[in-house]
Amino acid sequence: MQLHFAAGKKAAKRAEIPLESPRARCYNGVMNKRILTIQDYSSVGRCSLTAALPVLAACGHDAVGLPTALLSTQTYGIEGFTYTDLYDNMLPSYAHWKKLGINFDVLYTGFLGSMRIAEATMEIASDLKARGALIAVDPAMAEDGALYKIFDEAYRDKMIELCRIADIVMPNFTEGCMLAGLEMPLEPNRENARMILNILRHKGYKRVLLSGIKADGCRGTASMSGGKITFQMNDDFDAYIHGAGDCLSSAFVGKLASGMSFERAAQASVDFCKACIEASLKAKVDLRFGLLIERALPMLVEGK
């Protein structure tokens, strides 16, 4: 980063801060991380990048977005949205960053949308993993017991391949079943969550955040790290909440990158989602356009 100062007609000496300088990457006395997140950009809807970037920034990190596509709005329950594929920009952008000497501490992937975008993401993830970055993957391909309509089994298999090289995977309950190879319908309760996580552990997955778990009138996550399985719960809401999963994954990655333990980061992300949902329901907003995440961002900044 270069800073230029001018005094009248005379320019003062240029002050330079190297890209990787600790002074350029310190937040409230704690070294923040540079996090690359690959997802689509829905201009209206508070999901994917429009959720991830502010949440990661509120956690104190340098959030860099690599959009896979540009949409006028998110797509659930909305007709007539525009869509521009940005695949051709992905690898050249990443190559440009490498040329500039820009390094990333974390790669966080979300909704990708097509096979060729998934393949480009695999290429970036493999390179960053070799460079020592933490790879966190939200499969973002299924819910309510089925793949999203735009995806087929080939895409599912590609996402499983991406998950296999990740350090952390963050599936919802349906995606967790797919990663575990379970095809029978299951209730998202504690018992089945434990079963899924144990299967994933035997498959080689070491750290997993499994969302959408229901128990005793609450909803939350089941997390596995170091072979230990724990649950993080908070209030359940009787409504389809668009964008909640993106808020959860983003807050989790942000808090984990800030140095929180796996279990504490999971609980913090569940609590953040609850605060976002409560603010949105209180304001009676159109939930198709996402949660009022801006109302709850202060709790991430303050570290609550």
C-alpha positions as CSV (number, residue, x, y, z in Angstrom):
1,M,0.0,0.0,0.0
2,Q,1.4,3.4,-0.9
3,L,0.5,6.7,0.8
4,H,1.0,10.0,-0.9
5,F,1.1,13.4,0.8
6,A,1.2,16.8,-0.8
7,A,1.9,20.2,0.7
8,G,1.0,23.1,-1.7
9,K,2.9,22.5,-4.9
10,K,5.6,20.4,-3.2
11,A,5.0,16.7,-2.7
12,A,6.3,15.3,0.6
13,K,8.3,12.1,0.6
14,R,6.2,9.0,-0.1
15,A,5.5,6.8,2.9
16,E,5.3,3.1,2.0
17,I,3.9,0.2,4.1
18,P,4.8,-3.2,2.7
19,L,1.9,-5.5,1.8
20,E,2.7,-7.9,4.6
21,S,3.8,-5.4,7.2
22,P,2.4,-6.1,10.8
23,R,1.5,-2.4,11.0
24,A,-0.8,-2.9,8.0
25,R,-2.4,-6.0,9.4
26,C,-3.0,-5.3,13.1
27,Y,-6.5,-4.9,14.6
28,N,-7.1,-3.9,18.2
29,G,-3.6,-5.3,19.1
30,V,-4.3,-8.6,17.4
31,M,-2.8,-9.7,14.1
32,N,-5.7,-9.9,11.7
33,K,-5.8,-12.3,8.7
34,R,-6.1,-11.8,5.0
35,I,-9.1,-14.0,4.0
36,L,-9.9,-14.8,0.4
37,T,-13.6,-15.8,0.0
38,I,-14.9,-17.2,-3.3
39,Q,-18.6,-17.0,-3.8
40,D,-21.2,-15.3,-6.0
41,Y,-22.1,-11.6,-5.5
42,S,-25.8,-11.0,-5.3
43,S,-26.2,-7.2,-5.3
44,V,-29.5,-7.4,-3.3
45,G,-30.1,-10.2,-0.8
46,R,-27.4,-10.2,1.8
47,C,-26.0,-13.6,1.0
48,S,-22.7,-15.1,-0.3
49,L,-20.2,-12.2,-0.7
50,T,-22.6,-9.5,0.4
51,A,-22.8,-11.3,3.7
52,A,-19.3,-12.7,4.0
53,L,-17.3,-9.5,3.4
54,P,-18.9,-7.3,6.1
55,V,-19.0,-10.2,8.6
56,L,-15.3,-11.1,8.1
57,A,-14.3,-7.4,8.2
58,A,-16.3,-6.9,11.5
59,C,-14.2,-9.8,12.9
60,G,-11.2,-7.7,12.2
61,H,-9.9,-9.3,9.0
62,D,-8.8,-8.1,5.6
63,A,-11.6,-9.7,3.6
64,V,-11.0,-10.1,-0.2
65,G,-13.8,-11.3,-2.4
66,L,-13.4,-13.2,-5.6
67,P,-16.8,-13.2,-7.2
68,T,-17.9,-16.2,-9.3
69,A,-20.9,-14.4,-10.8
70,L,-22.7,-11.1,-10.5
71,L,-26.5,-11.2,-9.9
72,S,-29.0,-8.4,-9.5
73,T,-30.6,-10.2,-6.5
74,Q,-30.4,-13.5,-4.8
75,T,-32.5,-16.2,-6.5
76,Y,-34.8,-17.8,-3.9
77,G,-38.4,-16.7,-4.3
78,I,-37.4,-13.9,-6.8
79,E,-38.0,-13.9,-10.5
80,G,-36.4,-12.0,-13.3
81,F,-32.9,-11.6,-11.7
82,T,-29.9,-11.0,-14.0
83,Y,-26.9,-13.2,-14.0
84,T,-23.3,-12.5,-15.3
85,D,-20.8,-15.4,-15.1
86,L,-17.4,-14.2,-13.9
87,Y,-15.4,-17.4,-14.4
88,D,-13.1,-15.7,-16.9
89,N,-12.0,-13.3,-14.3
90,M,-11.2,-15.8,-11.5
91,L,-7.8,-17.3,-12.4
92,P,-6.4,-14.1,-13.9
93,S,-7.3,-12.2,-10.7
94,Y,-5.6,-14.8,-8.6
95,A,-2.5,-14.7,-10.8
96,H,-2.4,-10.9,-10.6
97,W,-2.5,-11.1,-6.8
98,K,0.4,-13.6,-6.8
99,K,2.4,-11.3,-9.1
100,L,1.8,-8.5,-6.6
101,G,3.1,-10.7,-3.7
102,I,-0.3,-10.7,-2.0
103,N,-0.6,-13.7,0.3
104,F,-3.7,-15.2,2.0
105,D,-3.9,-16.8,5.4
106,V,-7.3,-18.3,4.8
107,L,-9.5,-19.4,1.8
108,Y,-13.2,-19.6,2.5
109,T,-15.5,-20.9,-0.3
110,G,-19.2,-20.8,-0.5
111,F,-21.8,-21.1,-3.3
112,L,-19.8,-21.7,-6.6
113,G,-22.5,-22.6,-9.1
114,S,-20.9,-24.5,-11.9
115,M,-18.4,-27.3,-12.7
116,R,-15.9,-25.0,-14.3
117,I,-16.1,-22.5,-11.4
118,A,-15.6,-25.4,-9.0
119,E,-12.6,-26.6,-10.9
120,A,-11.0,-23.1,-10.9
121,T,-11.7,-23.0,-7.1
122,M,-10.0,-26.3,-6.7
123,E,-6.9,-25.0,-8.5
124,I,-6.8,-21.9,-6.3
125,A,-7.4,-24.0,-3.1
126,S,-4.6,-26.5,-4.0
127,D,-2.2,-23.7,-4.6
128,L,-3.1,-21.9,-1.4
129,K,-2.9,-25.1,0.7
130,A,0.6,-25.7,-0.6
131,R,1.5,-22.2,0.5
132,G,0.2,-22.9,4.0
133,A,-3.2,-21.3,4.0
134,L,-6.1,-22.7,5.9
135,I,-8.8,-24.0,3.6
136,A,-12.5,-23.7,4.8
137,V,-15.3,-25.0,2.6
138,D,-19.0,-24.5,2.8
139,P,-20.3,-27.0,0.2
140,A,-23.4,-24.8,-0.5
141,M,-25.0,-27.4,-2.8
142,A,-28.1,-28.9,-1.1
143,E,-30.7,-28.5,1.6
144,D,-34.0,-30.2,2.8
145,G,-32.8,-33.6,1.7
146,A,-31.9,-32.8,-1.9
147,L,-29.4,-31.1,-4.2
148,Y,-30.3,-27.6,-5.4
149,K,-32.2,-28.0,-8.7
150,I,-29.3,-26.5,-10.8
151,F,-26.8,-29.2,-9.6
152,D,-26.4,-32.8,-10.6
153,E,-24.4,-35.7,-9.1
154,A,-21.3,-34.7,-11.0
155,Y,-21.3,-31.3,-9.3
156,R,-21.9,-33.0,-5.9
157,D,-18.9,-35.2,-6.5
158,K,-16.7,-32.2,-7.4
159,M,-17.7,-30.5,-4.2
160,I,-16.9,-33.6,-2.2
161,E,-13.5,-33.5,-3.9
162,L,-13.1,-29.9,-2.8
163,C,-14.1,-30.8,0.7
164,R,-11.5,-33.6,0.8
165,I,-8.6,-31.1,0.5
166,A,-10.1,-28.7,3.0
167,D,-8.9,-28.3,6.6
168,I,-12.4,-27.4,7.7
169,V,-15.8,-28.2,6.1
170,M,-19.0,-26.5,7.0
171,P,-22.0,-28.5,5.6
172,N,-25.6,-28.2,6.6
173,F,-27.3,-31.4,7.7
174,T,-28.3,-32.5,4.1
175,E,-24.8,-31.8,2.8
176,G,-23.3,-33.6,5.8
177,C,-25.4,-36.7,4.9
178,M,-24.0,-36.5,1.3
179,L,-20.4,-36.2,2.5
180,A,-21.0,-39.2,4.7
181,G,-22.5,-41.2,1.9
182,L,-25.9,-41.6,3.6
183,E,-28.9,-41.7,1.3
184,M,-31.7,-42.5,3.8
185,P,-33.8,-39.7,5.1
186,L,-32.7,-38.7,8.6
187,E,-33.9,-36.3,11.3
188,P,-31.4,-33.5,12.1
189,N,-31.2,-34.5,15.8
190,R,-28.2,-34.9,18.1
191,E,-28.0,-38.7,17.6
192,N,-27.9,-38.5,13.8
193,A,-25.4,-35.6,14.0
194,R,-23.1,-37.6,16.1
195,M,-23.4,-40.5,13.6
196,I,-22.6,-38.3,10.6
197,L,-19.6,-36.7,12.3
198,N,-18.2,-40.0,13.3
199,I,-18.5,-41.3,9.8
200,L,-16.8,-38.2,8.5
201,R,-14.0,-38.7,11.0
202,H,-13.5,-42.2,9.8
203,K,-13.4,-40.8,6.2
204,G,-10.5,-38.5,7.2
205,Y,-12.3,-35.3,8.0
206,K,-10.8,-33.7,11.1
207,R,-12.7,-30.5,11.7
208,V,-16.4,-30.1,10.8
209,L,-19.1,-27.6,11.5
210,L,-22.5,-29.3,10.9
211,S,-25.4,-26.9,10.9
212,G,-29.2,-27.2,11.0
213,I,-29.3,-29.4,14.1
214,K,-32.5,-29.4,16.2
215,A,-32.9,-30.3,19.8
216,D,-35.2,-29.4,22.6
217,G,-36.9,-26.6,20.7
218,C,-33.5,-25.1,19.8
219,R,-31.4,-25.0,16.6
220,G,-27.7,-24.8,16.1
221,T,-24.6,-26.7,15.2
222,A,-22.7,-29.9,15.9
223,S,-18.9,-29.4,15.8
224,M,-16.1,-31.8,15.6
225,S,-12.5,-30.9,16.3
226,G,-9.7,-33.1,17.6
227,G,-12.1,-36.0,17.7
228,K,-14.3,-34.2,20.2
229,I,-18.0,-33.6,19.3
230,T,-19.9,-30.7,20.9
231,F,-23.2,-28.9,20.3
232,Q,-23.9,-25.2,20.1
233,M,-27.5,-24.2,20.3
234,N,-29.8,-21.2,20.5
235,D,-33.4,-20.3,19.7
236,D,-35.2,-21.8,16.8
237,F,-37.4,-19.7,14.5
238,D,-40.4,-21.0,12.6
239,A,-39.5,-19.3,9.2
240,Y,-37.3,-19.9,6.2
241,I,-34.4,-17.6,6.8
242,H,-32.6,-16.8,3.6
243,G,-28.9,-16.1,4.0
244,A,-28.6,-17.5,7.6
245,G,-26.2,-20.2,6.5
246,D,-23.9,-17.7,4.9
247,C,-23.9,-15.6,8.1
248,L,-23.1,-18.6,10.2
249,S,-20.2,-19.8,8.1
250,S,-18.8,-16.3,7.7
251,A,-18.9,-15.5,11.4
252,F,-17.4,-18.9,12.2
253,V,-14.5,-18.5,9.9
254,G,-14.0,-14.9,11.1
255,K,-13.9,-15.9,14.8
256,L,-11.8,-19.0,14.3
257,A,-9.3,-16.9,12.3
258,S,-9.3,-14.4,15.3
259,G,-8.0,-17.1,17.6
260,M,-11.2,-18.5,19.1
261,S,-11.3,-22.2,19.8
262,F,-13.4,-24.3,17.4
263,E,-16.2,-24.8,19.9
264,R,-16.3,-21.1,21.0
265,A,-16.3,-19.9,17.4
266,A,-19.2,-22.2,16.6
267,Q,-21.2,-20.9,19.5
268,A,-20.4,-17.3,18.6
269,S,-21.6,-17.8,15.0
270,V,-24.8,-19.4,16.2
271,D,-25.4,-16.5,18.6
272,F,-24.7,-14.0,15.8
273,C,-27.2,-15.7,13.6
274,K,-29.8,-15.5,16.3
275,A,-29.2,-11.8,16.7
276,C,-29.5,-11.2,13.0
277,I,-32.8,-13.1,12.8
278,E,-34.3,-11.4,15.8
279,A,-33.5,-7.9,14.4
280,S,-35.0,-8.9,11.0
281,L,-38.2,-10.3,12.4
282,K,-38.6,-7.3,14.7
283,A,-38.2,-5.0,11.8
284,K,-40.6,-7.1,9.7
285,V,-38.4,-7.0,6.7
286,D,-38.9,-9.1,3.5
287,L,-36.8,-12.1,4.3
288,R,-36.2,-12.8,0.6
289,F,-33.7,-9.9,0.8
290,G,-31.7,-11.4,3.6
291,L,-31.1,-10.7,7.2
292,L,-30.3,-7.3,8.8
293,I,-26.8,-8.4,9.5
294,E,-25.7,-4.8,9.9
295,R,-27.7,-4.6,13.1
296,A,-25.7,-7.4,14.7
297,L,-22.2,-6.6,13.4
298,P,-21.2,-4.7,16.6
299,M,-21.3,-7.9,18.6
300,L,-18.6,-9.3,16.3
301,V,-16.5,-6.1,16.6
302,E,-16.8,-6.2,20.3
303,G,-15.9,-9.9,20.5
304,K,-19.1,-10.8,22.4
